[in-house]
Amino acid sequence: MLTKEKKEEIIKKFRRDEKDTGSSGVQVALLTERISEISQHLKSFPKDKHSRRGLIKLVGKRRSFMKYLKNNEKDRYIAVAESLGIKK
């Protein structure tokens, strides 16, 4: 589970200015953290189909945020993808 401190740390790393908590870059970073946590859970519990479905939905949501970044803020897209290790 994503703790409050971990979430604040991620937001501080990817925000554009002091009050930015919901821009696309921040959302992608938060989704990536949740995706990695659920992936670790599924390695321990491979038959957990409900979590697998949630993981697929999160990956799709992250993909749409990345598509938005790619079309509207190309330099930010490249920076976020490189720092998080996301392919494409």
C-alpha positions in Angstrom: 0.0 0.0 0.0 1.2 3.5 -0.9 1.9 5.3 2.3 1.3 9.1 2.7 5.1 9.7 3.1 5.9 7.7 0.0 3.2 9.5 -2.0 4.5 13.0 -0.9 8.0 12.0 -1.9 6.9 10.9 -5.4 4.9 14.2 -5.8 7.9 16.3 -4.7 10.1 14.5 -7.3 7.8 14.9 -10.3 5.8 18.1 -9.7 6.3 21.2 -11.8 5.8 23.8 -9.1 5.0 24.1 -5.4 1.2 23.4 -5.7 1.3 20.8 -8.4 -0.1 17.5 -7.1 -2.2 16.2 -10.1 -0.4 16.9 -13.3 0.1 14.1 -15.8 3.7 13.5 -14.8 2.8 13.1 -11.1 -0.1 10.8 -12.0 2.1 8.6 -14.1 4.6 8.4 -11.3 2.0 7.5 -8.7 0.4 4.9 -11.0 3.8 3.4 -11.7 4.4 2.9 -7.9 1.0 1.3 -7.5 1.6 -1.0 -10.5 4.9 -2.2 -9.1 3.3 -2.9 -5.7 0.5 -4.9 -7.3 3.0 -6.8 -9.5 4.9 -7.8 -6.4 1.7 -9.0 -4.7 0.8 -11.1 -7.8 4.2 -12.8 -7.7 3.3 -14.1 -4.2 -0.4 -14.8 -5.0 -0.7 -15.8 -8.7 -4.3 -16.9 -8.5 -5.6 -13.5 -7.3 -7.7 -12.6 -10.4 -9.3 -9.5 -8.9 -5.9 -7.8 -8.3 -4.8 -8.8 -11.8 -7.8 -7.0 -13.2 -7.0 -4.0 -11.2 -3.4 -4.1 -12.4 -4.6 -4.2 -16.0 -6.9 -1.2 -15.4 -4.0 0.8 -13.8 -1.7 0.0 -16.7 -4.4 1.2 -19.2 -4.8 4.4 -17.2 -1.1 5.0 -17.1 -0.9 4.4 -20.8 -3.5 7.1 -21.5 -1.7 9.6 -19.3 1.6 8.8 -21.2 -0.2 9.2 -24.5 -1.5 12.6 -23.4 2.1 13.6 -22.3 3.5 12.4 -25.6 1.1 14.5 -27.6 1.1 17.7 -25.5 4.4 17.9 -23.6 7.0 15.9 -25.4 10.0 17.0 -23.3 8.2 16.1 -20.0 7.1 12.8 -21.5 10.7 11.9 -22.2 11.9 13.0 -18.8 9.1 11.0 -17.0 9.6 7.9 -19.1 13.4 7.9 -18.5 13.2 8.5 -14.8 10.6 5.8 -14.2 12.1 3.3 -16.7 9.0 3.1 -18.8 9.5 1.8 -22.3 8.3 3.5 -25.5 
